[in-house]
Amino acid sequence: MISEKIKVRVTETDQMVSVEVIEKRSDRIKVLIGEGDHSVRCELLPTPNGRAYAGTVMGRELVYECSREQVQEELARFAKTFRQHGR
């Protein structure tokens, strides 16, 4: 199984961090930060204006700078590709 990775911004330091996606839906994205015993889960929810997803982990705010519409399009493309390959 190939895991999807996305880049999120740590707002405090303005640093971009690559995280692994556990679950991706238009209403929330669950990600795994770190590896092994030191990994932490975080839930990113759409911001009120719908232009990004945000969440906190260990007191740090993370922002995935993709709109809700962009995520819906990604999910639709994935579903279409998945159906075309027969599973």
MDTraj code that builds the backbone (N, CA, C; nanometers):
import mdtraj as md
import numpy as np

residues = "MET ILE SER GLU LYS ILE LYS VAL ARG VAL THR GLU THR ASP GLN MET VAL SER VAL GLU VAL ILE GLU LYS ARG SER ASP ARG ILE LYS VAL LEU ILE GLY GLU GLY ASP HIS SER VAL ARG CYS GLU LEU LEU PRO THR PRO ASN GLY ARG ALA TYR ALA GLY THR VAL MET GLY ARG GLU LEU VAL TYR GLU CYS SER ARG GLU GLN VAL GLN GLU GLU LEU ALA ARG PHE ALA LYS THR PHE ARG GLN HIS GLY ARG".split()
xyz = np.array([
    [0.0834, -0.1178, 0.0000],
    [0.0000, 0.0000, 0.0000],
    [0.0883, 0.1248, 0.0000],
    [0.0565, 0.2185, -0.0857],
    [0.1319, 0.3430, -0.0946],
    [0.0640, 0.4453, -0.0049],
    [0.1420, 0.5060, 0.0849],
    [0.0833, 0.6062, 0.1729],
    [0.0971, 0.7441, 0.1112],
    [-0.0051, 0.8241, 0.1298],
    [-0.0042, 0.9607, 0.0770],
    [0.0625, 1.0519, 0.1782],
    [0.1428, 1.1421, 0.1295],
    [0.2076, 1.2422, 0.2147],
    [0.1626, 1.3793, 0.1670],
    [0.1423, 1.4688, 0.2623],
    [0.1081, 1.6068, 0.2306],
    [0.2007, 1.6978, 0.3098],
    [0.2113, 1.8212, 0.2654],
    [0.2934, 1.9207, 0.3356],
    [0.2007, 2.0118, 0.4148],
    [0.2333, 2.0284, 0.5418],
    [0.1586, 2.1204, 0.6275],
    [0.2551, 2.2256, 0.6812],
    [0.2006, 2.3424, 0.7113],
    [0.2819, 2.4510, 0.7646],
    [0.2632, 2.4600, 0.9156],
    [0.3753, 2.4656, 0.9886],
    [0.3717, 2.4910, 1.1319],
    [0.3685, 2.6428, 1.1446],
    [0.2569, 2.6990, 1.1892],
    [0.2398, 2.8442, 1.1847],
    [0.3379, 2.9183, 1.2747],
    [0.3757, 2.8572, 1.3849],
    [0.4661, 2.9245, 1.4788],
    [0.6035, 2.9521, 1.4172],
    [0.6545, 2.8558, 1.3396],
    [0.7881, 2.8683, 1.2814],
    [0.7848, 2.8920, 1.1307],
    [0.6665, 2.8848, 1.0696],
    [0.6489, 2.8977, 0.9251],
    [0.7233, 2.7878, 0.8490],
    [0.7482, 2.6758, 0.9148],
    [0.8202, 2.5623, 0.8557],
    [0.7207, 2.4664, 0.7901],
    [0.7595, 2.4117, 0.6741],
    [0.6779, 2.3117, 0.6059],
    [0.7241, 2.1731, 0.6505],
    [0.6277, 2.0882, 0.6876],
    [0.6567, 1.9546, 0.7371],
    [0.5761, 1.8540, 0.6548],
    [0.6393, 1.7456, 0.6172],
    [0.5714, 1.6398, 0.5433],
    [0.5093, 1.5429, 0.6442],
    [0.3804, 1.5141, 0.6280],
    [0.3091, 1.4241, 0.7188],
    [0.2378, 1.3170, 0.6372],
    [0.2109, 1.2045, 0.7004],
    [0.1422, 1.0932, 0.6338],
    [-0.0081, 1.1039, 0.6569],
    [-0.0842, 1.0840, 0.5513],
    [-0.2301, 1.0912, 0.5600],
    [-0.2841, 0.9550, 0.6030],
    [-0.3644, 0.9550, 0.7084],
    [-0.4292, 0.8333, 0.7565],
    [-0.5675, 0.8209, 0.6927],
    [-0.6409, 0.9323, 0.6910],
    [-0.7762, 0.9348, 0.6340],
    [-0.7992, 1.0724, 0.5728],
    [-0.8564, 1.0736, 0.4543],
    [-0.8805, 1.2013, 0.3865],
    [-1.0241, 1.2056, 0.3392],
    [-1.0985, 1.3006, 0.3938],
    [-1.2365, 1.3273, 0.3532],
    [-1.2508, 1.4780, 0.3404],
    [-1.3543, 1.5226, 0.2743],
    [-1.3691, 1.6669, 0.2550],
    [-1.3978, 1.7402, 0.3861],
    [-1.4525, 1.6701, 0.4857],
    [-1.4837, 1.7354, 0.6128],
    [-1.3729, 1.7235, 0.7169],
    [-1.2689, 1.6429, 0.6895],
    [-1.1544, 1.6335, 0.7810],
    [-1.0435, 1.5504, 0.7181],
    [-0.9223, 1.5781, 0.7627],
    [-0.8060, 1.5015, 0.7187],
    [-0.7314, 1.4587, 0.8443],
    [-0.7114, 1.3281, 0.8586],
    [-0.6357, 1.2772, 0.9732],
    [-0.4940, 1.2460, 0.9259],
    [-0.3952, 1.2980, 0.9996],
    [-0.2564, 1.2800, 0.9600],
    [-0.1749, 1.2227, 1.0755],
    [-0.0601, 1.1656, 1.0397],
    [0.0345, 1.1100, 1.1358],
    [0.1632, 1.1893, 1.1227],
    [0.2070, 1.2464, 1.2331],
    [0.3276, 1.3289, 1.2342],
    [0.4375, 1.2502, 1.3042],
    [0.5528, 1.2402, 1.2406],
    [0.6640, 1.1644, 1.2976],
    [0.6567, 1.0186, 1.2580],
    [0.7504, 0.9399, 1.3134],
    [0.7573, 0.7978, 1.2811],
    [0.7775, 0.7144, 1.4066],
    [0.7327, 0.5910, 1.4009],
    [0.7555, 0.4958, 1.5098],
    [0.6864, 0.5333, 1.6392],
    [0.7557, 0.5083, 1.7504],
    [0.6994, 0.5328, 1.8838],
    [0.6712, 0.6798, 1.9106],
    [0.7361, 0.7669, 1.8376],
    [0.7233, 0.9106, 1.8636],
    [0.6247, 0.9792, 1.7700],
    [0.5452, 0.9026, 1.6982],
    [0.4479, 0.9625, 1.6070],
    [0.3250, 1.0104, 1.6838],
    [0.2606, 1.1119, 1.6283],
    [0.1425, 1.1725, 1.6904],
    [0.0372, 1.1918, 1.5821],
    [-0.0879, 1.1652, 1.6162],
    [-0.1989, 1.1853, 1.5225],
    [-0.2556, 1.3258, 1.5397],
    [-0.3067, 1.3781, 1.4295],
    [-0.3681, 1.5104, 1.4325],
    [-0.4844, 1.5122, 1.3351],
    [-0.5899, 1.5801, 1.3723],
    [-0.7063, 1.5943, 1.2852],
    [-0.7106, 1.7378, 1.2339],
    [-0.7099, 1.7529, 1.1025],
    [-0.7181, 1.8838, 1.0389],
    [-0.8612, 1.9055, 0.9915],
    [-0.9191, 2.0154, 1.0328],
    [-1.0573, 2.0482, 0.9965],
    [-1.0588, 2.1718, 0.9074],
    [-1.1590, 2.1844, 0.8202],
    [-1.1655, 2.3026, 0.7335],
    [-1.1775, 2.4303, 0.8162],
    [-1.1094, 2.5333, 0.7725],
    [-1.1216, 2.6631, 0.8384],
    [-1.2590, 2.7215, 0.8054],
    [-1.3049, 2.8199, 0.8808],
    [-1.4377, 2.8765, 0.8546],
    [-1.4583, 2.9279, 0.7124],
    [-1.3534, 2.9807, 0.6497],
    [-1.3692, 3.0303, 0.5123],
    [-1.3481, 2.9203, 0.4080],
    [-1.3077, 2.7999, 0.4499],
    [-1.2938, 2.6856, 0.3605],
    [-1.1706, 2.6870, 0.2720],
    [-1.0770, 2.7765, 0.2971],
    [-0.9583, 2.7881, 0.2116],
    [-0.8404, 2.7038, 0.2577],
    [-0.8514, 2.6398, 0.3747],
    [-0.7425, 2.5581, 0.4274],
    [-0.7991, 2.4630, 0.5328],
    [-0.7128, 2.3743, 0.5811],
    [-0.7463, 2.2848, 0.6916],
    [-0.6490, 2.3151, 0.8040],
    [-0.6959, 2.3149, 0.9284],
    [-0.6098, 2.3478, 1.0413],
    [-0.6364, 2.2538, 1.1573],
    [-0.5327, 2.2342, 1.2382],
    [-0.5431, 2.1519, 1.3582],
    [-0.4252, 2.1817, 1.4492],
    [-0.4300, 2.1279, 1.5697],
    [-0.3190, 2.1485, 1.6626],
    [-0.2677, 2.0151, 1.7111],
    [-0.1387, 2.0115, 1.7357],
    [-0.0750, 1.8947, 1.7928],
    [0.0345, 1.9446, 1.8864],
    [0.0287, 1.8992, 2.0104],
    [0.1267, 1.9368, 2.1124],
    [0.1420, 2.0889, 2.1223],
    [0.0290, 2.1600, 2.1132],
    [0.0294, 2.3051, 2.1274],
    [0.0737, 2.3811, 2.0045],
    [0.0987, 2.3142, 1.8954],
    [0.1422, 2.3791, 1.7717],
    [0.0296, 2.3721, 1.6685],
    [0.0052, 2.4826, 1.6013],
    [-0.0972, 2.4844, 1.4974],
    [-0.0361, 2.4406, 1.3647],
    [-0.1077, 2.3511, 1.2952],
    [-0.0677, 2.3041, 1.1638],
    [-0.1734, 2.3472, 1.0637],
    [-0.1296, 2.3879, 0.9436],
    [-0.2225, 2.4309, 0.8403],
    [-0.1869, 2.3617, 0.7098],
    [-0.2874, 2.2967, 0.6486],
    [-0.2748, 2.2374, 0.5162],
    [-0.3387, 2.3368, 0.4213],
    [-0.2589, 2.3985, 0.3361],
    [-0.3043, 2.5101, 0.2553],
    [-0.3697, 2.4655, 0.1239],
    [-0.4751, 2.3880, 0.1369],
    [-0.5578, 2.3474, 0.0231],
    [-0.7028, 2.3719, 0.0617],
    [-0.7805, 2.4199, -0.0323],
    [-0.9208, 2.4479, -0.0022],
    [-1.0012, 2.3182, 0.0025],
    [-1.1186, 2.3300, 0.0577],
    [-1.2090, 2.2145, 0.0653],
    [-1.2439, 2.1654, -0.0755],
    [-1.2623, 2.2579, -0.1697],
    [-1.2935, 2.2214, -0.3077],
    [-1.1784, 2.1432, -0.3717],
    [-1.0534, 2.1860, -0.3447],
    [-0.9376, 2.1157, -0.3997],
    [-0.9306, 1.9728, -0.3464],
    [-0.9584, 1.9545, -0.2197],
    [-0.9553, 1.8207, -0.1601],
    [-1.0670, 1.7352, -0.2203],
    [-1.1859, 1.7918, -0.2398],
    [-1.2955, 1.7183, -0.3019],
    [-1.2586, 1.6746, -0.4431],
    [-1.1907, 1.7614, -0.5181],
    [-1.1466, 1.7268, -0.6534],
    [-1.0441, 1.6136, -0.6506],
    [-0.9496, 1.6193, -0.5571],
    [-0.8496, 1.5127, -0.5427],
    [-0.9176, 1.3793, -0.5135],
    [-1.0144, 1.3816, -0.4232],
    [-1.0857, 1.2589, -0.3866],
    [-1.1644, 1.2048, -0.5053],
    [-1.2251, 1.2931, -0.5825],
    [-1.3014, 1.2508, -0.7003],
    [-1.2086, 1.1893, -0.8050],
    [-1.0919, 1.2509, -0.8276],
    [-0.9942, 1.1957, -0.9225],
    [-0.9470, 1.0591, -0.8779],
    [-0.9200, 1.0437, -0.7490],
    [-0.8757, 0.9149, -0.6955],
    [-0.9841, 0.8093, -0.7140],
    [-1.1078, 0.8439, -0.6844],
    [-1.2184, 0.7485, -0.6986],
    [-1.2358, 0.7069, -0.8446],
    [-1.2216, 0.8018, -0.9355],
    [-1.2342, 0.7718, -1.0783],
    [-1.1219, 0.6779, -1.1228],
    [-0.9993, 0.7050, -1.0818],
    [-0.8852, 0.6197, -1.1147],
    [-0.9029, 0.4810, -1.0551],
    [-0.9517, 0.4757, -0.9327],
    [-0.9723, 0.3483, -0.8634],
    [-1.0748, 0.2637, -0.9378],
    [-1.1835, 0.3257, -0.9846],
    [-1.2875, 0.2521, -1.0590],
    [-1.2368, 0.2039, -1.1948],
    [-1.1539, 0.2848, -1.2611],
    [-1.1034, 0.2498, -1.3930],
    [-1.0134, 0.1270, -1.3873],
    [-0.9432, 0.1088, -1.2771],
    [-0.8528, -0.0050, -1.2631],
    [-0.9213, -0.1278, -1.2051],
    [-1.0489, -0.1170, -1.1844],
    [-1.1275, -0.2328, -1.1429],
    [-1.1181, -0.2692, -0.9967],
    [-1.0545, -0.1851, -0.9172],
    [-1.0463, -0.2060, -0.7728],
    [-0.9536, -0.1136, -0.7106],
])
top = md.Topology()
chain = top.add_chain()
for i, resn in enumerate(residues, 1):
    res = top.add_residue(resn, chain, resSeq=i)
    for name in ("N", "CA", "C"):
        top.add_atom(name, md.element.get_by_symbol(name[0]), res)
traj = md.Trajectory(xyz[None], top)
